[in-house]
Amino acid sequence: MRSPLSLEVPLQSRHLSALVRHRLAFDESVWVRRALIGLALSFVGLFLVLPLVTVFARALGEGPARYFHALTSREALAAIRLTLFTAAIVVPVNLVVGVAAAWLIAKFRFPGRSLLLTLVDLPFSVSPVIAGLAFVLLLGRSGLLGPWLQSIDVQVIFSTPGIVLATLFVTFPFVAREVLPLMQSQGNDQEEAALTLGASGFQTFFRVTLPRVKWALLSGVVLCNARAMGEFGAVSVVSGHIRGVTNTVPLHVEILYNEYDSTGAFAVASLLTLLAVVTLLVKKFVEWRTE
Amino acid sequence: MSVEVQNLTRRFTSGGTPAVRGVSFVAPGGAITSLLGPSGAGKSTLLRTIAGLESPDEGRVLIEGKDCSNIRIQERGVGLVFQGYALFEHMTVRENLAFGLDVRGHPKAQTKARVDELLELIQLRELGARKPSQLSGGQRQRVAFARALAPRPRVLLLDEPFGALDTQVRMELREWLVRLHEKTQLTTVLVTHDQEEAFEVSDHVVVLFGGQVAQVGTPDETYDRPVNRQVAEFIGGANVLASGTVVRPHDVQLKKSSESPSKITALRRVGGYVKLTVQLASGERINAEMSQTEAIAQALSEGDRVEVLFPAPSANEFIT
């Protein structure tokens, strides 16, 4: 049922027939649609949901007593403490630096701006293991800055500072990447309005710029936190795996698993899995709020 | 509280064509001055430079005779109303109005009283708790006005304030602006590309083309005595004949006459009047306007031959 495209046809009715055709196009592909949905759902089920369920099933396989025992062992608690400590430093630092970087890139024009933009993405494009290795080569005993660090008696590699540094590097892009596109799309109008109304640069940032990106910021922080707690590759290289001292939660899971203590490994892993679920829920909440 | 712009030049790329080139004018205190010109004429750049959002490459801005070059945006005492409103979307109407007072540390009670007063002024008393996204375009624009007025600026700057509104709301707000100005007597600079708007609300008009001032004067002066062809054509869509005579479309008189060499090549009704294009014997095409009543009385239609009568050219309307 096509309407002739003559000038007499009012615009509205042409829109209407376009709508009708649109609708028909949907109806025709109903089986294709169902097949695609089925495919997507079984893929998600097989590769995402099933492994998550397995983690909890194995963790609780030998009863809750064994589960809590694995979680409260001295070494597990030390690993949890170190992971929390690392995240407690990394997340605030990357929050502040990430917002600052996004703000500079989005709102100002300066020489080196595109270089900064590229550097923000660098940690995503470098393999975490290589990032860890770079820190070892730079700050390790025989590294570039090694002799100097030794002379002032500071140990970075195979110690907590190295773990924090490696995690900082790997998780840097999350906040900046979430906030930057939003700031760019928002333009400068409201900031300029604030300035003409008498607000200082500081007031403009905290009362206008920041509140407008708060949900993107929360989402970035949650992702940054999840990665900071879950990072394996870079941390593995710089940590040295000293039990009870430089083991984070993911490293502890690996050690337990390599020692054939799979219940223990899965018990500790379930903590990270829970973190993932909470992260996703917060992300979902943020998306729902910003709709 | 006059605003004076002296020999202002602003380039966006070094060495490139300046957006504003050697512009000078005075916006007298207590009056509404319009910066009128087509898009790309540098009007907004000029306004932003007065506000302090752009810094001039050459020249200076004086407010009340005082050089503003080293005065920060915050201290200039200007209220700027943006084309796209630029209301703070995450704040309520009340919070938007209070912003300019809060950041200056005014006492809470004083701020509240001022916000009440402003809500009264823009007749949105009931909507103080709404977010801007819950307002209509006209309401948002009124909030933008009130927000700019809140800190009692010395100068009000309006950047195409009615550009995003539909015709009827635009008309209402224009009248509202005139009444508001009568009450406040605030020195106002209005940027617009709409000559009707400029003529309706302003006391002075600065016509801009390509970043330069073409003419400064009262609305009547720029209409009756355009300094060049460009101004004549832009303002009122005047016909400039090969002889140099300026003829406004509504001054052209047409009489149906089968012997005439001139002929109507287009005729379109626009509500109460009719817009016509007439080809003269010389081949020149001119625009004419007449009331719908007159067009019906003469039964004019496309293709008709007409005799064209121009009013006696006044000395003022002669461009050399």
Interface residues (C-beta under 8 A of the other chain):
Chain A: D189 Q190 E192 A193 A194 L195 T196 L197 G198 A199 S200 Q203 R207 V208 P211 R212
Chain B: A51 G52 L53 I73 Q74 R76 V78 G79 L80 F82 G84 A86 L87 F88 E89 H90 F99 G100 V103 R104 R147 A148 A150 P151
